[in-house]
């Protein structure tokens, strides 16, 4: 059987760690918005499923710790609950992250993609736990190190899945690559964070008044666009910084199961 040709899209790891890539903040946000208008449903349904899974895990684990209120009030119990939820949920969350990556190269996705990366689930869980721990430690050191790491490590999970890196390798590569354009990446995330804050202002203003329900509905409506926008932005950043390799026929047929080379 003839081997399908491989097409390189975007950057590469070798170029990224040398800083040989460029980012256009405005162009990335515009492209991500256009992708969001066409693909928000799959990401929203994927996130909703992840939320339900996280809630179920929280309820089950907290019941073994004396109830949710006890688990939250006790620092050790809260830490244990957070670790368990992270380990269980992130193998599903990485599917949402990969939706953004797939969208960035013109592929369609379905919500069931969150179940598509269990083969790398253990590495994803460890990576999520390590990055979360590093960011938390950084935030404890006058916030600035934590903010730096939150941005620098934001593309670790796709590296573990798409490039099949180990957690430590993905963390190292992500920091090495993103440091060259850190302020541009930070500015993109900051714009998205400010958009969420603006959308939440009516909720804070309405409080417990009769307009509270309307404000909450408005916020959820905005979130239904902003959440997919965030993951599509990350997908474009991953494409531009680290790139992907695609088989030509798989790209043509929009087959997300066979598109990316191992």
TALINHU-V95171 format. One record per residue. N is the residue number from 1. RES is the residue in one small letter. D_CENTER is the distance of its C-alpha to the mean C-alpha in Angstrom with 1 decimal. Layout:
BEGIN
n:N res:RES d_center:D_CENTER
n:N res:RES d_center:D_CENTER
END
This chain:
BEGIN
n:1 res:x d_center:37.0
n:2 res:x d_center:35.8
n:3 res:x d_center:32.6
n:4 res:x d_center:30.1
n:5 res:x d_center:29.4
n:6 res:x d_center:26.1
n:7 res:x d_center:24.6
n:8 res:x d_center:22.6
n:9 res:x d_center:20.0
n:10 res:x d_center:18.8
n:11 res:x d_center:19.2
n:12 res:x d_center:19.6
n:13 res:x d_center:18.9
n:14 res:x d_center:22.6
n:15 res:x d_center:22.6
n:16 res:x d_center:19.4
n:17 res:x d_center:20.8
n:18 res:x d_center:23.9
n:19 res:x d_center:22.3
n:20 res:x d_center:23.6
n:21 res:x d_center:21.1
n:22 res:x d_center:20.9
n:23 res:x d_center:18.6
n:24 res:x d_center:19.9
n:25 res:x d_center:18.1
n:26 res:x d_center:20.0
n:27 res:x d_center:19.7
n:28 res:x d_center:15.9
n:29 res:x d_center:15.7
n:30 res:x d_center:18.5
n:31 res:x d_center:17.1
n:32 res:x d_center:13.8
n:33 res:x d_center:16.1
n:34 res:x d_center:18.3
n:35 res:x d_center:15.6
n:36 res:x d_center:14.5
n:37 res:x d_center:18.1
n:38 res:x d_center:18.4
n:39 res:x d_center:15.3
n:40 res:x d_center:14.1
n:41 res:x d_center:15.9
n:42 res:x d_center:14.1
n:43 res:x d_center:10.7
n:44 res:x d_center:12.6
n:45 res:x d_center:14.6
n:46 res:x d_center:11.8
n:47 res:x d_center:10.3
n:48 res:x d_center:14.0
n:49 res:x d_center:14.8
n:50 res:x d_center:12.2
n:51 res:x d_center:13.8
n:52 res:x d_center:17.2
n:53 res:x d_center:16.6
n:54 res:x d_center:15.6
n:55 res:x d_center:18.6
n:56 res:x d_center:20.9
n:57 res:x d_center:20.0
n:58 res:x d_center:20.6
n:59 res:x d_center:23.9
n:60 res:x d_center:25.1
n:61 res:x d_center:24.4
n:62 res:x d_center:25.7
n:63 res:x d_center:28.8
n:64 res:x d_center:29.6
n:65 res:x d_center:29.3
n:66 res:x d_center:31.8
n:67 res:x d_center:29.7
n:68 res:x d_center:26.6
n:69 res:x d_center:28.6
n:70 res:x d_center:30.1
n:71 res:x d_center:26.8
n:72 res:x d_center:25.3
n:73 res:x d_center:28.5
n:74 res:x d_center:28.9
n:75 res:x d_center:26.7
n:76 res:x d_center:26.9
n:77 res:x d_center:26.2
n:78 res:x d_center:23.2
n:79 res:x d_center:21.8
n:80 res:x d_center:22.6
n:81 res:x d_center:21.0
n:82 res:x d_center:17.7
n:83 res:x d_center:17.8
n:84 res:x d_center:18.6
n:85 res:x d_center:16.0
n:86 res:x d_center:13.3
n:87 res:x d_center:15.0
n:88 res:x d_center:15.5
n:89 res:x d_center:12.3
n:90 res:x d_center:9.6
n:91 res:x d_center:11.4
n:92 res:x d_center:10.7
n:93 res:x d_center:7.1
n:94 res:x d_center:6.7
n:95 res:x d_center:8.8
n:96 res:x d_center:6.7
n:97 res:x d_center:4.4
n:98 res:x d_center:8.0
n:99 res:x d_center:9.3
n:100 res:x d_center:8.2
n:101 res:x d_center:9.8
n:102 res:x d_center:12.7
n:103 res:x d_center:13.2
n:104 res:x d_center:13.6
n:105 res:x d_center:16.5
n:106 res:x d_center:18.1
n:107 res:x d_center:17.4
n:108 res:x d_center:17.4
n:109 res:x d_center:15.3
n:110 res:x d_center:16.2
n:111 res:x d_center:14.7
n:112 res:x d_center:16.3
n:113 res:x d_center:13.8
n:114 res:x d_center:11.9
n:115 res:x d_center:15.2
n:116 res:x d_center:15.3
n:117 res:x d_center:14.1
n:118 res:x d_center:16.3
n:119 res:x d_center:18.3
n:120 res:x d_center:15.7
n:121 res:x d_center:14.9
n:122 res:x d_center:16.9
n:123 res:x d_center:15.5
n:124 res:x d_center:11.9
n:125 res:x d_center:13.3
n:126 res:x d_center:15.3
n:127 res:x d_center:12.6
n:128 res:x d_center:10.5
n:129 res:x d_center:14.0
n:130 res:x d_center:15.1
n:131 res:x d_center:12.4
n:132 res:x d_center:12.7
n:133 res:x d_center:16.5
n:134 res:x d_center:16.6
n:135 res:x d_center:15.0
n:136 res:x d_center:17.3
n:137 res:x d_center:20.2
n:138 res:x d_center:19.5
n:139 res:x d_center:19.5
n:140 res:x d_center:22.8
n:141 res:x d_center:24.3
n:142 res:x d_center:24.8
n:143 res:x d_center:21.2
n:144 res:x d_center:21.1
n:145 res:x d_center:20.1
n:146 res:x d_center:17.2
n:147 res:x d_center:16.0
n:148 res:x d_center:16.5
n:149 res:x d_center:14.6
n:150 res:x d_center:11.5
n:151 res:x d_center:11.4
n:152 res:x d_center:12.8
n:153 res:x d_center:10.5
n:154 res:x d_center:7.1
n:155 res:x d_center:7.5
n:156 res:x d_center:9.2
n:157 res:x d_center:7.7
n:158 res:x d_center:8.4
n:159 res:x d_center:11.6
n:160 res:x d_center:12.5
n:161 res:x d_center:12.3
n:162 res:x d_center:13.5
n:163 res:x d_center:15.8
n:164 res:x d_center:16.6
n:165 res:x d_center:16.8
n:166 res:x d_center:17.7
n:167 res:x d_center:15.6
n:168 res:x d_center:18.0
n:169 res:x d_center:18.2
n:170 res:x d_center:14.5
n:171 res:x d_center:14.6
n:172 res:x d_center:17.8
n:173 res:x d_center:17.0
n:174 res:x d_center:13.8
n:175 res:x d_center:16.1
n:176 res:x d_center:19.0
n:177 res:x d_center:17.4
n:178 res:x d_center:15.5
n:179 res:x d_center:18.6
n:180 res:x d_center:20.5
n:181 res:x d_center:18.5
n:182 res:x d_center:17.0
n:183 res:x d_center:18.7
n:184 res:x d_center:17.6
n:185 res:x d_center:13.8
n:186 res:x d_center:14.6
n:187 res:x d_center:16.6
n:188 res:x d_center:14.0
n:189 res:x d_center:11.7
n:190 res:x d_center:15.1
n:191 res:x d_center:16.1
n:192 res:x d_center:13.2
n:193 res:x d_center:14.0
n:194 res:x d_center:17.6
n:195 res:x d_center:17.2
n:196 res:x d_center:15.9
n:197 res:x d_center:18.8
n:198 res:x d_center:21.3
n:199 res:x d_center:20.3
n:200 res:x d_center:21.0
n:201 res:x d_center:24.3
n:202 res:x d_center:26.4
n:203 res:x d_center:25.3
n:204 res:x d_center:26.5
n:205 res:x d_center:29.6
n:206 res:x d_center:30.6
n:207 res:x d_center:30.4
n:208 res:x d_center:32.6
n:209 res:x d_center:34.5
n:210 res:x d_center:35.1
n:211 res:x d_center:32.4
n:212 res:x d_center:29.7
n:213 res:x d_center:28.8
n:214 res:x d_center:28.7
n:215 res:x d_center:26.4
n:216 res:x d_center:24.0
n:217 res:x d_center:24.1
n:218 res:x d_center:23.5
n:219 res:x d_center:20.4
n:220 res:x d_center:18.9
n:221 res:x d_center:19.9
n:222 res:x d_center:18.2
n:223 res:x d_center:14.9
n:224 res:x d_center:15.2
n:225 res:x d_center:14.8
n:226 res:x d_center:12.7
n:227 res:x d_center:9.7
n:228 res:x d_center:9.7
n:229 res:x d_center:10.7
n:230 res:x d_center:7.6
n:231 res:x d_center:5.5
n:232 res:x d_center:8.9
n:233 res:x d_center:9.4
n:234 res:x d_center:6.7
n:235 res:x d_center:8.4
n:236 res:x d_center:11.7
n:237 res:x d_center:11.2
n:238 res:x d_center:10.7
n:239 res:x d_center:13.7
n:240 res:x d_center:15.8
n:241 res:x d_center:15.4
n:242 res:x d_center:15.4
n:243 res:x d_center:16.5
n:244 res:x d_center:16.9
n:245 res:x d_center:20.1
n:246 res:x d_center:21.1
n:247 res:x d_center:24.3
n:248 res:x d_center:26.3
n:249 res:x d_center:27.5
n:250 res:x d_center:24.1
n:251 res:x d_center:22.7
n:252 res:x d_center:25.8
n:253 res:x d_center:25.5
n:254 res:x d_center:21.7
n:255 res:x d_center:21.6
n:256 res:x d_center:18.0
n:257 res:x d_center:19.5
n:258 res:x d_center:21.6
n:259 res:x d_center:20.0
n:260 res:x d_center:18.3
n:261 res:x d_center:20.8
n:262 res:x d_center:20.5
END
